[in-house]
Amino acid sequence: MDAAAYLDRLGLDRPATADVAALRTLQERHLAVVPFENLSIHLGEPIVLDPEALFDKIVRRRRGGFCYELNGLFAALLRELGFDASLRSAKVFRPDGTLGPPFDHAAIRVELDEPWLADVGFGRFSRFPLRLAATEAQADPGGEFLFLDAPYGDIDVLLDGKPQYRIEQRARNLDEFTPTAWWQATSPDSHFTQGPTTSLPTEHGRATLAGDKLIVTTHGVREETRLSSDQEVLDVYRKEFGIDLVRVPVRP
């Protein structure tokens, strides 16, 4: 792990201490700079859950990724900076309220004065780390978060009263997520294979490019723009998300 290069990608200096303040700064900046995207699936690139491969993609090639990639590499950076950080498997709640499979999502638990949840790979979520042991609601620029006890010692994460995912307590290695990551990248039943998407938070909302449709939400107001050419799409990837592509990703 070349922590200096990773921190340069984030525009940050190395923190003097591995504490809550540093974790907050790292998560906020990571979310602001590194896009949530599934473009590899639509460019015919393999999803490789190996720290060196992820470092090459996210740091050297200045790309983004989805949860396994983003949180997998971010957890490695945190450990390099002196944090006690480990991955956790989570089941994502579907729109109908049912739960997805194990390893549906990868999140990060950080042990400091108390356990914290860090997550830079879930799209719209908290801007800052959340206190995992808190019983009261936690206010965040991303919304109000609440943790509830779930069966078998798991924890349900709610955003504005809506369940987001159920997180396990057991630590996991990154390679344990490989089978589900492969399914997410190849199955016609996976929402990641339905079309290319890239997203970043903005100062007052979020910008998302879904196929050839640019969606910008500002202060809760949604504006959609249909891009008329491949060159326009490539220009938006570069200008809005910092991603340089030689061709437009398409649904496989």
N, C-alpha and C positions, 0 to 999 in steps of 0.2 A: 504494500500500500504506500504510494507516494502521497502522503498527507498534504504536503505543500502544494502539489499540483491540483489536488482535489479542492483544497481551500481556495486556491487561485480561481478555480472554476466558479466557486461560490462568491468570490470577491471578498474573502474574509482573511484576517490574520489568525494564526494559531492561538486558541484561547490559553490564557495563563493557567487556568484551573478548570478541571472537569466538574463543573457545578451546574445548578439549575439555570443560572443566567446564561451560561455558555450554551447549554442545550437549547434554550429558547431561541437564542440568536441563530444557532446552526439550523434548527428546523425551519424557522421563519424564512431564512435566506434560501435554503434548499428549495422550499416550495415556490419561492418567487422566481428562481432562476432555472431550475431543472424541470422540464415539462413532464406531465403525465401523458404518455402516448403509447400506442400499440402499433406503430408504423412498421416495425420489423416483420410482423405477421403479414403485412400487405406489400412488403418489398421482397419477400422470399428469403428473409434473413433468419437464421436459427436463433431461438431463445436459449442462451447458454448461461446457466446459473453457476458461474465460476467467477470468483472475485476479479481475476485478471481480465477475463472477457468483459465483465461489466465495467471495470475501470476503463478499458479501451473504448467502450461504447459511450459511456456517460461523461467521462472526463476528457479523453483524448479527442474523440469525435464529436463531443458536445451535443450529444443526443439526450433523450429522456428514456422512459420505459414505463412498465406497469409495476404492480406492487412488489413482486418477487425481486425484480431488478433494482428498483429504487430503494426499497427498505433493506434489501440484502446488502447493497453496497454502502448505504448510509450507516447501517449497523457496524460494518467493518471500519468505517471512518471513525465512528464514535469510540470503538475499542482502541484504535490506534492513538486516539487523543486522550486515553486514560479512563474512559467511561466503562462501567460494567453494563454492557448492552448485549441482549440476546433476542433472537427471533421467537415469535409466538405464532402458532397457527390460529386462524379464525374462520368461522363459517359466516358467510354474508347472508343477511336477510333479503329474500326476494320481495318484489312488490306485493305479492299476495300474503306476506308474513311468514312463509315457510323458510327453512334454513337451507343454504347450499351445503356442499360436501365439506369434509375436513380439508384443510390446506387451501381453501377457497381464497384466502387472503393471508398475507404475511405482514405482521406488525412487529413493533419493537418494544421490549420492556427494558427500562433503564433503572438500575438500582442506585439511588442517591440517599438522601436523608430518609426517603420513602420511595416506593416504586412509582415510576412514571411511565405513561404510554406515549411513545413517539411514533409518528406515522407521516411519511412523506409520499405515500403511494396509494392513496385511496381517492384521489380526485378531490371533490369538495369535502373538506373535513376541517379539523381544528388547525388554526395557524400556529398555535403553541402547544407544547407537551401538556398532557393532562395527568392529574394525580389519580393513580389507579386505586388507591385506598379510600378516596373521598366518598362519602355517602350523600353529600349534598350536590346540587347542580353546580356546574362550573361554567362561568361565562367566558366566551372566547369570541374574537371577531368573526369566526365561522359559524357561531350559533351557541346554543346552550346545550351542554353535554352532561349526561347523567349515566352513572354506572350502577347496574342492578345485578344482584346475585342470580346466577343461573344454575341448572343442575350440574352435578359432578365438580363443583368448585369453579366453573366457568364464569365469565363476566359478560353481561350484555352491555353494549355501548349504544346509547341513545343520543340522537341529535334532534333538538327541538321536539322531543317526545316521540320521535320515530326511531325504531330499532335499526341500527346500521350493521353491526356484526357481533358475533359471540366469540370471545377470545379465550383460549385455553391458558392454563397456568404453566404448563410444561414447556421448557425450552426446547427449541428445534434447531437443527443444522440447516443451512441453506439448501443442501442437496436433497433434503427430504421433500422439498416443494417441487422437485423436477417433474414427477409424473403428472401432477395437477397443472403445472405450467404448460406442459406439452398438450394436455387436453384443452386448456384455455386457448392455446395458439392454433389448434387444428380442428376441433370439433365444430360442426355446423350448428350445434346447440349452444356454443359459447357466444356471449355477446361481443367478445373481442374480435371474432371473425366476421361480424356483420358489416364492418366497414372501418376505414381508418379514422382515428380521432386523436386530437392533440389538444391539451388544455393547460392553461396557466392562470393563476389568480392575478387580478389587477388591483390597483389601489382601492377601487370602489366596486369591485365585482369580479368578473371572470371572462376570459376570452377562450373560445373553443372553436377549432376547425374540425368539422365532421364531414369528410368527403370534400365536396366543393362548397360547403355552406359554412360561412363564418358567423358565429353566434357571440355577440358581445353583450354582457349583462352589466349594467351600471346602475347602482342604487336600486336594484331590484327591477329595473326596466330592461327588457330583452329586445335586442335588435338583431335581425337576421339579414345577411347579405349573401346572395348566390353569386359565386365567382364564375366568370364566363369563359375562362381558358385555363389550360394547364399552367401557363406561365404565371397567371394571377395566383393560382394555388401555390406554386413554388415560391413566389414572392412573399406571400403571407407566412408560409413556413419560416422563411428567413427573417422577415421583419418583425413578426409578432412573437415567434418562439425560438429564434436563434438557431434554426435547423436548416442546414444546406443540403438539399437533395438534388440528384441529377434527373430524377423522373418522379412523376406523381404516383404515390402508392394507390393500388387498386385492390378491390375485394378479390381474394383468391378463388 
